[in-house]
Amino acid sequence: MKLRACGYVRVSTDDQAQHGISLPSQISKVEEFCAARGWELVEVLQEPGMSGKDEGRPVFRKMMSLAQSALRPFDVIVVFALSRFARKLSLQTNSFDQLQAVGVGLASVTETFGKGPNGNLMRSMVGAFNQHVSDQSSVNTIRTMNENAAQGFWNGGPIPFGYLSITVERRKDKEKKKLAVQEAEAEVVRQIFRLARYGDGKGPLGARGIAQWLNSRGYTLRGARFKNSNVAGILSRTHYVGYYLDGKKNEFKEPLPEDQWITVPCPAIISEEEFLEVAALRAKRSPRVTPPRVTNGTTLLPATIAKCGQPGCGAGLTVRTGKSGAYHYYCCSARVNEGATACNLPSTQRDELEGAVIGALQERLFAPSRLPVLLSHLLDRSADADKRRRKDLGLARSELTSVSRAITNLMILVERDVSRLDEPEFAERMAHNRARKSVLEADVKALEAQLAKAKVRITKEMIKTFGERMRTALRDGDRQFRSAYVRLFVDQVTVTPEEIVITGSKAALERTLVKVDDPAREPVPIFDREWCRLQDSNL
């Protein structure tokens, strides 16, 4: 009776670059091996792109399961070499023991081990050598990748949304790649950050809200739907401000301290200021910091903003109702939870406290006499930065012209048969020039955008119009709109029986001023606490 054989062939990503062990080559050798011995080859199982050290290989696990099943569809497993079966000694030994236990053999086309203790010893020695080769290859690969990252090249892997990888030079048979901006996707990235900062008119959106906004308008993540998780990933990825971190492990796969990680530059899509602003806003809105009911609610003064100012208290104020919801009051949460002995701050009617805050913003912060004083330093901007940018722009444009001319000259050489496209020197020069052109085009675009933005000069009239529009928005906007604005303008409202102290952001006013044409679309970030810091403004 013929022995029934099952062939198992495998290549990893690294193996595919080597000669003689491709899947078709292995299958051919297995077929010849079985035919020479008169074995019936009932099946050949193929496992491309999987490491021999991986115990979870699906095809390998299927083969082992079939071998140990009651059906027993084959009597022997045939591999091209023992390294195809496993590159981890413990995996090889355990799997071989399992096959022996059910009477299934293991044969190698290129190796003969024999039977008995000597055969087992030789098999173990070859398995240990295979693991050593794999481990050494891993060490060399990590060293090479870390050096590649240190030189500023892309090591591969999933390409972040907004980018593509391009070959910038060749070194023998190796392509060196870097990230380049994919403009269509990059504009979606910019939109995501705008929504995180400003929302669509009713305050900043979280990752889930941004995903819903994008999906409802037909945007896709390379054909897939946006989700909370992938939007959050985009908002936290440093690639978009011009760098990413690589080389986080040494050649022995041990984690390295952060100060030893490799910073790899790449083209920026947004400014660092915008990235940090979104990061701070998301941190404040995090459920671990601010409950979702507060972040997404319409309470004008949530407990994270409204605070009890009584000595030794400092608890947040919470809204309570009276007479079956007919009346609403802001009460100290310590008094509510622990009783009147915990705090003696009297309750304040909601309309009274909220009206005082809105009134202070309208008549004190955005008052025609107050706002110009707060923003007076913006009326006399220095032109030094603009001069420097113009100089840099001139140099970048000049170099871009030179690089473009070099590319044209190289193509002329090809047309005149002086050079050929497949010549290594030509390919290297062309790749270098094209990569340099891509970088210079990005620099020119960024400098032009900065100069265009800098053309906006702050005038007294702009400040006056800004104040008028903000007073109107706070007076006439609906409750959700005003709630979003108050949270963005106001850091804290401290209440005592004698006074209400309001603190907020001066820097936020500066950034919002340039959006005076449509202030509702760009609410203010919430970092600085300077616009209302003096006693005469806080009372």
Helices and strands as residue ranges (DSSP letters): E 4-11, G 15-17, H 23-37, E 40-48, H 58-67, E 76-79, H 82-85, H 89-101, E 105-108, H 116-150, E 163-171, E 174-181, H 183-198, H 207-216, H 228-235, G 238-241, E 243-246, G 258-260, E 262-265, H 272-285, H 292-295, E 306-308, E 317-322, E 327-332, H 333-338, E 348-349, H 350-360, I 361-365, H 371-374, G 376-380, H 384-415, H 424-454, H 460-476, H 479-489, E 490-495, E 500-504, H 506-513, G 519-521, H 535-538
